[in-house]
């Protein structure tokens, strides 16, 4: 009978037995680290996502999230009928989140940081499945230090969830094509649906997945691959169809501001995709290295399609009636670029050069990482300071007249209201219905401005730093204010002018 390990150790001298036990512990720790290679990228991604997330002021897209998610469910659905239906699932999630944890900037951004950390897990697991443990660790750490990943890990929008869904879908696809059975296709179907429900444009990732399935089928001639993939995609798209139909009616309001891209557009797009011109250059160089490997060329090509095809297709489609070529709309391709770049790092010899390269990429991105955490990194206006100016001189019954008109898209009204303390209750003058009453993100203007004025004092907030805050107001609104009020105070904060107008005596 073979002696147990413990029995063998009893016959060793203490020093030898201790060394043997230490060896077993070291081996066990090494095995644990290998199995949990995804843990370190996830922790680093989360740490960078949370770090300084309270500092940048909310910008207009995040304010839209706050506005939608703090409504009742019925009010939210009324809004989604008219605008932002494509963000409905995210708004519903954030409604519950804010109800539980509050609406501070850091709290509202935390789900995105957690989602990006989850994406780091799947980036690492995918790289390990395609290449090896070392490449996997490189891929996950590269993902964590990409400035744009930190940027959208600190934003109260759905982009982190999209990156998570697509990253999970890629790993789940690789598992499914290894053994194409129902239990492996089901989670892939869920990931496809989630990606589409969080952002319809992200479904372009299926083009790269289709290439992977085709090459696997060509090698094996297994019809289960084609039927399983096709059925999973079709079922996954079913819940997205109603969203597409509603979104088509709203597309003019959602993305009409995007311009048709041309070849020169790609340069700025590429830099913004990574959040840094220098980091994006590093990725181009590193991703090109494994393309020359004969041994891994097929794998590199397949992952490359996941990175390249959605970008190329979105560029082509954007020459049609709607434009989809926008870097944050294709942020979900960054994980594939990280895997390609990691393969490049792992190919460097001597092997220490891979570590040096990783450190250099991280170091090059530090200045851009720092910029992401300044007060102005999300928005150029200082709504917090403007709100403080109003709060310091507030009197009960004061009115509020933020600039709207052609500048309503800046959501100055929401920006000020978000930062006002609870004790300050301003009556929004110059509007007929507020955004909630309209089932929209924007209020409707009073048709006869003079009839809507009545408060003794009105706080006017306008864009810029001019001495006439009414200069960009609609003419009828400006005339009504000038006829009955006079400006008694004016203060300039970054990007905004705050002025107090008081009623003149008749």
Order of alpha helices (4+ residues) and beta strands (2+ residues): alpha-alpha-alpha-alpha-alpha-alpha-alpha-alpha-alpha-alpha-alpha-alpha-alpha-alpha-alpha-alpha-alpha-alpha-alpha-alpha-beta-alpha-beta-beta-alpha-beta-alpha-beta-alpha-beta-beta
